[in-house]
Amino acid sequence: MECQPQPLLIPDPMLAQMPVHQLLAAFATELPWLSHAYGLAQTGQRKVENRTERYAQIYQQDGSGRLLDIRPDAGMQALCFFERNGPSSFEWDEGAIGISGSWTHPLALVLWANLPAIDHRGYDYSDALVSDAVRVLTQTAPNAEVVTDERRSDEVFRRYGWDVAQHQLMTYPYAAARLVFFAHSPGLVSCQGPFAVLNGPLDCAPNLRA
């Protein structure tokens, strides 16, 4: 499979996109072994030989509407993308109803690595790569809470019905992991104006807590 180009970043990410974009920026500088990093993926479907195949897809985000197929490939060094792992929830700041609060976003980081392409160590050192990713994740995303580290390949990619050739890329010398975590972003903060088409946000509302 031809390696896909990296999607363009969203200029003004909000809600779950905010911590995801913060992490993508941090991964670009802190995880040099990660060659392909993508944002929030969706589960796409298509017909392949009279059967329905599910795959991870993401918009190119360049105005074309093009969807990228971001499955692992032996030509890659390492790949990651994010998934929504449940509905986001909102909690008001105590004593500030209607002014501000914070969102909690259940997310998952899916990692895949071609170990010999990163470093010829001769053994499975995937734990070191996952630990490296967890380090950057918890240092970057505000108050991120990692709750599970799934290594069973059939569970890591459970949303996608890939063929046998793809599953052969899930065992040594390849490695896969799915990190479930909670990330947070501010919501309804007084300095965030209403959405305005093309012109950006309007002037901020007065700070009612001042």
C-alpha positions in Angstrom: 0.0 0.0 0.0 1.3 3.5 -0.9 2.1 5.5 2.2 -0.5 8.3 2.6 0.4 11.9 3.1 -0.2 13.5 6.5 -3.5 15.3 6.8 -3.5 19.1 7.3 -4.0 20.2 10.9 -7.2 21.9 11.9 -6.4 25.7 12.3 -8.5 26.2 15.5 -9.1 22.8 17.2 -11.7 22.6 19.9 -13.3 20.0 22.1 -11.7 16.5 21.5 -9.7 17.9 18.6 -7.8 20.2 21.0 -5.8 17.6 23.0 -5.4 15.4 19.9 -3.7 18.3 18.0 -1.6 19.1 21.0 -0.4 15.5 21.0 0.3 15.4 17.3 2.5 18.5 17.7 4.3 16.9 20.6 4.7 13.6 18.8 6.3 15.3 15.9 9.2 16.6 18.0 9.3 14.0 20.9 8.8 10.7 19.1 11.3 10.7 16.1 10.6 7.0 15.5 6.9 7.7 14.7 6.8 8.2 11.0 3.1 8.5 10.3 0.8 10.3 12.8 -2.8 10.9 12.2 -5.6 12.6 14.2 -9.1 11.4 15.0 -10.1 8.5 12.7 -13.5 7.3 11.7 -14.6 3.7 10.7 -15.1 3.6 7.0 -16.8 0.8 5.0 -16.4 -0.4 1.5 -17.3 -3.5 -0.6 -14.4 -5.9 -1.4 -15.3 -9.0 -3.3 -18.9 -9.1 -2.2 -18.1 -8.5 1.4 -18.0 -5.4 3.6 -14.6 -4.3 4.9 -14.2 -1.9 7.7 -11.1 0.3 7.9 -9.7 3.4 9.7 -10.2 6.5 7.7 -9.5 10.2 8.1 -10.2 13.3 6.1 -7.3 14.9 4.3 -8.7 18.2 5.5 -7.5 20.2 2.5 -11.0 21.1 1.2 -11.1 18.1 -1.3 -13.1 15.8 0.9 -10.6 13.0 0.3 -10.6 10.2 2.8 -7.3 8.5 3.7 -7.0 4.7 4.4 -4.6 4.6 7.3 -4.1 0.9 8.0 -0.6 -0.4 8.8 1.7 -1.2 6.0 5.1 -2.9 5.8 6.5 0.1 4.0 5.9 2.3 7.1 8.2 2.6 10.1 5.5 3.4 12.7 1.9 4.6 12.6 -0.5 6.1 15.1 -4.0 7.5 15.0 -6.7 8.4 17.5 -10.2 7.0 18.1 -13.2 8.3 20.1 -13.8 5.8 22.8 -17.2 7.1 24.0 -19.2 10.2 24.4 -17.6 13.4 25.8 -18.9 14.7 29.1 -19.1 18.2 30.5 -18.7 19.4 34.1 -19.5 22.9 35.2 -17.0 24.8 37.4 -18.4 24.9 40.9 -20.1 28.3 41.5 -19.8 29.4 37.9 -22.8 27.9 36.2 -23.2 29.3 32.7 -19.7 30.7 32.6 -17.1 27.9 32.3 -16.4 24.3 32.8 -14.4 21.5 31.3 -14.9 18.6 28.9 -13.7 15.1 29.4 -13.0 13.1 26.2 -12.7 9.3 26.2 -10.1 8.7 23.5 -7.8 5.9 22.4 -4.3 6.1 20.8 -3.6 3.3 18.3 0.0 2.5 17.7 1.7 0.2 15.2 5.4 -0.3 14.7 7.7 -2.1 12.3 10.4 -2.8 14.9 13.4 -3.7 12.5 12.7 -0.5 10.5 13.1 1.6 13.7 16.1 -0.2 15.4 17.7 -3.6 14.7 17.8 -4.8 18.3 16.9 -8.4 17.6 14.1 -8.7 20.2 10.7 -7.3 20.9 11.3 -3.8 22.4 7.7 -2.6 21.8 7.3 -1.9 25.6 9.9 0.8 25.3 8.1 2.5 22.4 4.7 2.3 24.2 6.3 3.8 27.4 7.8 6.6 25.3 4.4 7.4 23.8 2.8 7.3 27.3 5.4 9.7 28.6 4.7 12.3 25.9 1.0 11.8 26.1 0.8 12.4 29.9 3.2 15.4 29.7 1.3 17.0 26.8 -2.4 16.5 27.2 -3.9 18.5 30.1 -4.4 16.1 33.0 -4.5 13.0 30.7 -5.4 9.8 32.4 -4.2 6.5 30.7 -6.4 3.7 31.8 -5.5 0.6 29.7 -2.7 -0.6 27.4 -4.1 -3.3 25.1 -1.6 -5.5 23.2 -3.8 -8.3 21.8 -3.8 -7.5 18.1 -7.4 -8.7 17.6 -8.5 -6.2 20.3 -6.2 -3.4 19.2 -7.9 -3.3 15.8 -11.2 -4.7 16.8 -13.2 -2.0 14.9 -11.7 -3.1 11.6 -12.2 -6.3 9.6 -8.9 -6.5 7.9 -7.8 -9.4 5.8 -5.2 -12.1 6.7 -2.4 -10.1 5.1 -3.1 -7.2 7.4 -3.2 -9.4 10.5 0.2 -10.8 9.6 1.5 -7.3 10.4 0.4 -7.5 14.0 2.9 -10.0 15.3 6.7 -9.8 15.7 8.7 -8.2 14.1 5.7 -5.9 14.2 3.9 -4.6 17.3 0.6 -2.9 18.0 -1.0 -1.3 21.0 -4.1 0.6 21.9 -3.9 3.1 24.8 -7.3 4.2 26.2 -7.1 7.5 28.0 -9.2 10.5 29.1 -8.2 13.9 27.9 -9.7 17.3 29.0 -10.4 20.6 27.3 -12.0 23.9 28.5 -15.6 24.7 27.6 -17.8 27.8 27.6 -14.9 29.9 28.8 -15.8 33.6 28.9 -13.0 34.6 26.4 -14.4 32.3 23.7 -16.8 34.1 21.5 -19.6 32.6 19.3 -18.8 30.8 16.1 -18.7 33.2 13.1 -18.4 31.9 9.5 -15.0 32.7 7.9 -14.5 35.7 10.1 -13.4 34.0 13.3 -14.9 34.4 16.8 -16.5 37.7 17.9 -15.3 39.8 20.8 -15.2 38.0 24.1 -18.1 38.3 26.6 -17.3 40.1 29.8 -15.9 38.0 32.6 -18.9 37.6 35.0 -16.6 36.3 37.7 -14.5 39.5 37.8 
